[in-house]
Amino acid sequence: MIKGIPLAILIDLGATYSFISLSTLEKCGLASHVQNDFSQVEMASGRKQTIGLLVKNYIMNLGGMVTKVKLYSTTLDEYDVIIGMD
């Protein structure tokens, strides 16, 4: 959950970074910033996608495990959030 909104979250041990869908970013009303880390990422499917805004240092409770994540916004098909190894 983010701000009490239930979400579909994938913990992906093969993902280098963590991501949030553009629609989820808007729905949850998270504060985001322009990022200059990179402009594209290659997804597991091999498709390259544009990366947008960044949610810095967001603290998430994943069913009792609390972690701080940086969430890069992009288009996600099946999940609202992907938690990677960063």
Secondary structure by P-SEA (a helix, b strand, c coil): ccccccccccccccccbbbbcaaaaaaaccccccccccccccccccbbbbbcccccccccccccccbbbbbbbcccccccbbbccc
